[in-house]
Structures are given as C-alpha cells and as structure tokens.
Amino acid sequence: MRPLEKALLISAFFYVPTTLAFDCPADHFDEIATVKSVHDGDTLKLSDGRKIRLIGINTPELARDNQPAEPYAEQARNSLNQLIKQSAHEVKLVYGRDRKDKYRRTLAHLYLSSGQNIQAQLIKQGLATAFTTPPNDHQARCYRALEQTAIQQQLGIWSLDNYQILLSDKLPENTKGFHRIEGQVLEISQSKKSFWIHLHGNIRIRIAGDDLKYFDLNQLQQLKDKTIRIRGWLHPKKKGYFINLRHPDSLSLISPLKH
C-alpha cells in the first residue's frame, strides 16, 4: 500500500461526523437563517421578521400581564441567548409537519451552525420540559430521554416543588399550570368528539377526536382502575380540574400507588 493511500485509510478510519457527538442530531436541514433577537427560552425572531417557536419543548414563562416570571424563566432565555451568540447568530432549521402554530409563529427544531441541537441543550440543563404537540413528534423520544436524565439529577426546574409528581386526590387548592400527576382511573367514557379519562380527585382528562388517532384506543379502554401518570397543563374548574391530553408520551401506566 502506498504511503498516501495508507494515510487516507487511517484518516477515514478515525473520522467521526461532528453531529454524532451531539444529542438528538438532525439528518437534514431545511434552512439556514440569522437570528435577530431572543424573546424567551423557546421563542426568537429571525432577521427577516419571522417568529420561531421551538418544537418539542416548553420553558417557564417570563413576567407578563402583571404576573411575575416563573422560576428559571430568565435562565432559560439567557441560555438560549448564549447558544445563539455561540453560533454567531446563525441557526439551522428543521421544520415540523405543522409549519405554523395558532399565533402564526413558525415551528422548527433549531441547531447551531455546528449542528448542535438547541432544544436538547435546554432540556439537558433542566431549563425546559420535553412536550410533544402532534403531529410534530420528530425527536420526541430523544428529548424525553434527555429530560429523564435531568429529572433524575434534579437539574433546574426539576428541583422545584411544582415540578414534582402530585397525587390526583391530594392536590393543593387552586393548583394550576404544568404538572405531573399520578392517580387512579375511576371511569372512562367516549363522546362523539372526545375520549375522557376520569381520575380520582375530580380530574377530567380529555383526548380530542382529532388527536385520538395517535393513541391505542384498545389500551385506553382498559385503563379503568389502573394507576396512571399524566403530564400537562392543569386547569381548575367548578367541579374539579381539567387537562387536555394530546399525545401518548404524556400518559404512562404505572404500578399501583402505596398510600
């Protein structure tokens, strides 16, 4: 073998694409763009004026409408800002199947110029929850795996009482916002437009008809008397609480609770 051929073979053997070293890498990019400003931990504006909402995550809310900032909201925004600066304000976008949300923001996974997944970095720091809104479920499994590590290490938001698991029949009064809730299924029912799961503690969980296709209906129908864990936004109602469930990764079956 000639020296040049040997050198090329050795270099090829040790070459590892940069993206393989990153969490939740992309297999393609739809666009390269320049960031003008960062609004909060999961929203920014591009130089052409488009507002981008990061797919697959949710970060704490900044102060608005006379409401104080949620814990770690400013840290999430600062972290996103630092990541953007690290990439000289250049980002790579991978669009979701749904390109726009109801606020007309563009939905995308964002990557640094190096290929590093921005959502993954925020999740790993404990500054974002991994949350799937169908049909944009690309990277959902990877994001949830990173989140599980952050939970185990109690990083960022996962060190707060509000982010610990609550029992459905022991909710503090006027509990609302994002929570992880565990409880026994008392009843299941189905209407023309929705599937309903009723938890002990007067919690009604709704799966809209349009989202039901993402679930295994047979498994849902077998949930009665089972103990489940759900995650989502809890809304107080006159007779209990309401949660809108949109994707199967927000519901898991667990072993019976020990009281």
Residue, then its C-alpha position, 0 to 999 in steps of 0.5 A: m500500500r502506498p504511503l498516501e493511500k495508507a494515510l487516507l485509510i487511517s484518516a477515514f478510519f478515525y473520522v467521526p461526523t461532528t453531529l454524532a457527538f451531539d444529542c438528538p442530531a438532525d439528518h437534514f436541514d431545511e434552512i439556514a437563517t440569522v437570528k435577530s433577537v431572543h424573546d424567551g427560552d423557546t421563542l426568537k425572531l429571525s432577521d427577516g421578521r419571522k417568529i420561531r417557536l421551538i418544537g418539542i419543548n416548553t420553558p417557564e414563562l417570563a413576567r407578563d400581564n402583571q404576573p411575575a416570571e416563573p422560576y428559571a424563566e430568565q435562565a432559560r432565555n439567557s441560555l438560549n441567548q448564549l447558544i445563539k451568540q455561540s453560533a454567531h447568530e446563525v441557526k439551522l432549521v428543521y421544520g415540523r409537519d405543522r409549519k405554523d402554530k395558532y399565533r402564526r409563529t413558525l415551528a422548527h427544531l433549531y441547531l447551531s451552525s455546528g449542528q448542535n441541537i438547541q432544544a436538547q441543550l435546554i432540556k439537558q440543563g433542566l431549563a425546559t420540559a420535553f412536550t410533544t404537540p402532534p403531529n410534530d413528534h420528530q425527536a420526541r423520544c430523544y428529548r424525553a430521554l434527555e429530560q429523564t436524565a435531568i429529572q433524575q439529577q434534579l437539574g433546574i426546574w426539576s428541583l422545584d416543588n411544582y415540578q414534582i409528581l402530585l397525587s390526583d386526590k391530594l392536590p393543593e387548592n387552586t393548583k394550576g399550570f404544568h404538572r405531573i400527576e399520578g392517580q387512579v382511573l375511576e371511569i372512562s367514557q367516549s363522546k362523539k368528539s372526545f375520549w375522557i379519562h376520569l381520575h380520582g380527585n375530580i380530574r377530567i382528562r380529555i383526548a380530542g377526536d382529532d388527536l385520538k388517532y395517535f393513541d391505542l384506543n384498545q389500551l385506553q379502554q382498559l385503563k379503568d382502575k389502573t394507576i396512571r401518570i399524566r403530564g400537562w397543563l392543569h386547569p381548575k374548574k367548578k367541579g374539579y380540574f381539567i387537562n387536555l391530553r394530546h399525545p401518548d408520551s404524556l400518559s404512562l401506566i404505572s404500578p399501583l400507588k402505596h398510600 
